[in-house]
């Protein structure tokens, strides 16, 4: 287990160093994470809007039932049917309680909708700021590359007569780096 932990720590350190050397990659990761959060907020908002519509429909249907039973109460009173009046009043009271429950749920959903809209806007604003930072970082990297390409390095290669864009040079550098990494892993295994 110690070797795995050492290797894991080593790789985390290397990843941290890599991200520090390439901050634009970390920014892209954050932007991707924010995009996912914004999509989640939008989906939640859609679900809440559907629930809001269902509750509004339930409230309307319950209100119509209450009106119908209220009319039945009056009709039973006019016909001097106390047995039906009492049963109709109980039904009307049950419907009123149910309507109040729907109303309370609707208020809660409306509050959640407002909170989700606020959250979605905040995430959207942070994403926009992050995109601006990414664009700024890319512009700086492009400017650095351009100054390197147009500077003395272009005429003298890398100062040692080597072309930094040479594919063979890149292949050897990659291979040498992999060898160093393998050697470090072997060294950690002892």
NORSULPE-V839312 format. One record per backbone hydrogen bond with DSSP energy under -1.0 kcal/mol. CO is the residue of the C=O (numbers start at 1). NH is the residue of the N-H. Records with the same first field share a line. If there is no record, write none. Layout:
CO=NH  NH
This chain:
1=5
2=6
3=7
4=8
5=9
6=10
7=11
8=12
9=13
10=14
11=15
12=16
13=17
14=18
15=19
16=20
17=21
18=22
22=25
23=27
24=28
25=29
26=30
27=31
28=32
29=33
30=34
31=35
32=36
33=37
34=38
35=39
36=40
37=41
38=42
39=43
40=44
41=45
42=46
43=47
44=48
45=49
46=50
47=51
48=52
49=53
50=54
51=55
52=56
53=57
54=58
55=59
56=60
57=61
58=62
59=63
60=64
61=65
62=66
63=67
64=68
65=69
66=70
67=71
68=72
69=73
70=74
71=75
72=76
73=77
74=78
75=79
76=81
77=80
81=85
82=86
83=87
84=88
85=89
86=90
87=91
88=92
89=93
90=94
91=95
92=96
93=97
94=98
95=99
96=100
97=101
98=102
99=103
100=104
101=105
102=106
103=107
104=108
105=109
106=110
107=111
108=112
109=113
110=114
111=115
112=116
113=117
114=118
115=119
116=120
117=121
118=122
119=123
120=124
121=125
122=126
123=127
124=128
125=129
126=130
127=131
128=132
129=133
130=134
131=135
132=136
133=137
134=138
135=139
136=140
137=141
138=142
139=143
140=144
141=145
142=146
143=147
144=148
145=149
146=150
147=151
151=154
152=156
156=159  161
162=158
163=166
166=170
167=171
168=172
169=173
170=174
171=175
172=176
173=177
174=178
175=179
176=180
177=181
178=182
179=183
180=184
181=185
182=186
183=187
184=188
185=189
